[in-house]
Amino acid sequence: MRKLAIGAALSGALALTGLTAPVASADSPDLVFSDVVVNKGKAIVVGTDAVVKVPVTYTLTRPADLEIDYETTFAAVVLYRGTLRTVDNGIDPETAPTCTTTGTTDTTATDTCTETLVIDPEDSLYEAADAGTWKAGGFYSHIEQDEDDSDGHISFDSGYDLWGGLGTAQVKRAAKLTVNAGPEPAVAGRTLTVKGSLTRANWETGKYAGYKGQSVLLQFRAKNSDTYATVKTVTSGTGGVLSTTVKASKSGTYRYQFAGTATTGAKASAGDHLDVK
C-alpha cells in the first residue's frame, strides 16, 4: 500500500504518514468540497522523468468559525487509488492551496480554491495499476502541539478526515511515436516503406517500452498543404514496431498518429518530409 504524506507538503512542519483507515472523530468539522475540477477535465499524461503539475479548482464550504491557516489546520483536494479505508496510492499538493472567501452566512463561509498537484513519476507512480482512474477526495487535518516543558509536560495531537466521491481523474502513461519514410530520393510510382515505433512509459522501470497490438494511423500532408489525411491504419508489432508500404505520388510529409487508450495518452509523431521526383 502506498502512503499519503499530507501535511508537511502544506506546512513544512510535519509529515502525516501511514494513513490507512480514516475514522471521523466526534469533532470532525462539517466541510463540503464541491465543483472539483482536476487538470481542467483533461487526462493527466505522465512520462518517466518529467514532473507534471496538475491544476485543481474547487469550492470549500466550512463552518464560519473554522479558519484554515495551513499551520495548525489544513484542507486540500487529493487524488487516490483504492478506497478511503485502504489507499493504494495517493497524490497531494506540495504547497498550500490559494483560497478566497466568496460568500458567508451566520454559520458558514464559502471559499473558492485553487491548488497544484505535483506528480513526479519517480516518486509518485510505481506500477501499471497507477495508469487509469483515480478518485478525488477532500482532506482535512489538524495539529495541536505543546512543546513548552517548563511545567514538566508536553503534548502532541493530530487527526484527519478524508471525504471521497468528489469525482475522478484519468492518469495515463505518456507515449512516444516515430516515423521514417524511404527510400530517398523518392520516385513517383515507386514503393515507399514507412517505418516507426510506438512506445509508452513504464513507471516500474523508468523507461519507455514497446506498445504492441495498437492501431496507429499513417497520415500524409501534401506539400504546401496544412492538413493531414489518413492513408491507412497500421498495427504495432513486437516492440511497438510500425512498418507499411505506400506508392509515392507527390511530395509531402508522412506522420503516424496514435489516438491513445484508457491507460496511454494520445501522440502524433513529428513529420518526415519526402520530395518525390
Secondary structure, 3 states (H helix, E strand, C coil): CCCCCCCHHHHCCCCCCCCCCCCCCCCCCCCEEEEEEEHHHCCEEECCCCCEEEEEEEEEEEECCCCCCCCCEEEEEEEEEECCCCEEEEECECCCCEEEEEEECCCEEEEEEEEEEEECHHHHCCCHHHCEEEEEEEEEEEEEEECCCCCCCCEEEEEEEEECCCCEEEEEECEEEEEEEECCCECCCCEEEEEEEEEEEECCCCEEEECCCCEEEEEEEECCCCCCEEEEEEECCHHHEEEEEEECCCCEEEEEEECCCCCECCEECCCEEECEC
